[in-house]
């Protein structure tokens, strides 16, 4: 297979096809999958079949900036424009690969520092997903509770945990029983960037969890495990994030509700906490946001203020 060379520059004489792989191995499993997708897009834009076909030692600030611009102008698979956050993720990936190449001594310090100084594109989008109304939450969990199978017990506890903690789906499926203090409700979560944080499970959610543990058992191991079609628990296995997404979709459809994703519970909890005047720093810590600005995007209070303001505007429209 032909190896691709991004540019002709003094440093392009060095060859490093493994810098991207080296960078990916520094990420968590979830982060690695997402970033691999971004870097594969970069490889395609560069005319390569895969990340291993790119000579990452040829990176410099100018071609990184050009690559970011080309990615920005490349539509998604659905033919839609790429969101600024998606383009920024690509830039962060390129910076990560450049740093890995620098550590591998295939990129100079000067080049790495210039790449690190490349600014992300401007712009932003509203958070994806939607808020889940209180009545929808009640209907959803009631439908799961009404399912008297083992899966109903497990899924009721999953829904309760998502509603109570706003935990990411990858974080939820990674939980083990030993991560939760069943007396205090304190929960240890390993989040993005391998960062550990604590949260708490509220009373009703703890009741749902205890009911599930009455079926699962109290032995250490995966908190939520797969269940076979015959109803047997695979207690030594963690559920996958994909399986969790499927469970939420199936339970939502069975309850007769519009589409709900695991992330919608996170968005909804953030909005509820901010509505109740919990300070944004605390909400950020509970959700594992590195930057409170991320949490701010879920603040619904500004939208209500806009609605009240617009309601004061008089438009003298009258038919006939």
Secondary structure, DSSP 8 states (H G I E B T S, - for coil): ---EE---SGGGGS--SSHHHHHHTTS-HHHHHHHHHHHHHHHHHTT-SSGGGEEGGG--HHHHHHHHHHHHTS--TTS----HHHHHHHHHHHHHHHHHHHHTTSS-HHHHHHHHT----------SS----HHHHHHHHHHHHT--SHHHHHHHHHHHHHHHH---HHHHHH-BGGGB-TTT-EEEEE-GGG-EEEEE--HHHHHHHHHHHHHH-SSSSBSS--B-TTS-B-TTS---HHHHHHHHHHHHHHTT-----HHHHHHHHHHHHHHTT--HHHHHHHHT-SSHHHHHTT--HHHHHHHHHHTT--------
